């Protein structure tokens, strides 16, 4: 049971079976159930939970409302989030799949919710008051939800108890005394008498629920700068437990990015360690005793699943210097990014995104210096025209791929090059003035003359040929010019064609 100002603000079904009701004094509640467990309402934590849920819902719609607004949460009553999802139904496959995704995110935030939908926001809110808590397991989401027309919504609302009305809370005893227990019964009473006895606000709330009066909402506005922190319920000694806690912050961050049509080029997860223990660095204060886990992206992203996967890979190779008591998440750099276009068939953009994400995952698992790429060099010597270098982030996605333009950019005099070069050229035997490799070689194309390297004392004077042996293996061989280094008329094998 949760109490607020010595009165019952929320109770579970077991407490209701004991006779405890909302609005009852705490003393009366204790007299009905000796083993009652009570918790004082924490308005600050409710505000934080509301904002977390609102940030998550921004993934699906920009029209989100905190109910009631944060400044009014201190009043006794339920609080929650309203969202206009009708324009998003086609994008997410209908109401049921959309509700399932919303519920899973709410569960990952560590929250529980009662769900309902109706043609009006107030009607959905009243229906949610009577709905059970969402039951979630690994395979499906089972919730009490209503996707109905206006006529069906009226029937559902008529059956609700009058206790769901905020404006009827102080008049419940009187209304029950005259035999008015449901919204349908309340609507059948003369409106003039209801307005004189209970005030016009009660009628206004009913009219908004049934769609007879327009509604005005104050949409939830995302902050200009987001500061995400999470105090852990207990000290954490393993990085595996931090993955689940960091997921809560990622859901909020990506919702904030979605609402602002933005993406991040990297994230930093700060681990705040227990101040009572001295870190290996020699610091023993709460501010100094912290460590960072940084993820740098090859392309801006706001995908919570992708960021969570990279963070899990990096945390799996992180050693905690001390137990963690709090975590915070920062977007290193935020850039504008429009919503992606959906494609019926995968195209070039999809291939580039797949390669980019593969690079990011490999770097998160193996380290930034473990992933290497081929880089070209302005040198005609084949062994020096390319090399492997550490793949740096923030390169354009097309740099990771070989494009058609890179082939056409070769000089016109260049002949076909092999895909496999030997680390060092292999000297070949010569029989009857013909190079020999498993059999006498037949020259098919060439020569391609290379004269370069005079500036670094590695002079290369070679004539390259494409050759074939009796097994139909294509080889790339060269012959040293008489004035080159090494024996005259020497033949060498430099590579193989696939």
Secondary structure, DSSP 8 states (H G I E B T S, - for coil): -EEETTEEEE--HHHHHTT--TT-BHHHHHHH-TT---EE--HHHHHHHHHHHHHHHTTT-S-EEEES-GGGTTSSS--EEEE--GGGTTTTTSHHHHHHHHHHHHHHTT--------SSHHHHHHHHHHS---EE-SS-EE-------HHHHHHHHHTSBGGG-GGGGGGHHHHHHTT--BHHHHHTS-HHHHHHHH-HHHHHHHHHHHTSS----------SS--EEEEEEEEE--HHHHHHHHHHHHHHHHHHHHHTTEEEEEEEEEEEE-TTS--TTS--STTTSEEEEEEEEEEEE--HHHHHHHHHHHHHT---SS-EEEEEEEES-EEE-------SS--HHHHHHHHHHHHHHHHHHH-TTT-EEEEE-S-SSGGGSEEEEE--SS--GGGGS--HHHHHTS-TT-----SEEEEEEEE-EEETTEEESSSB-EEEEEEEEEEE-GGGT--EEEEEEEEE-TT--EEEEEEE-TTSSSSTT-EEEEEE--
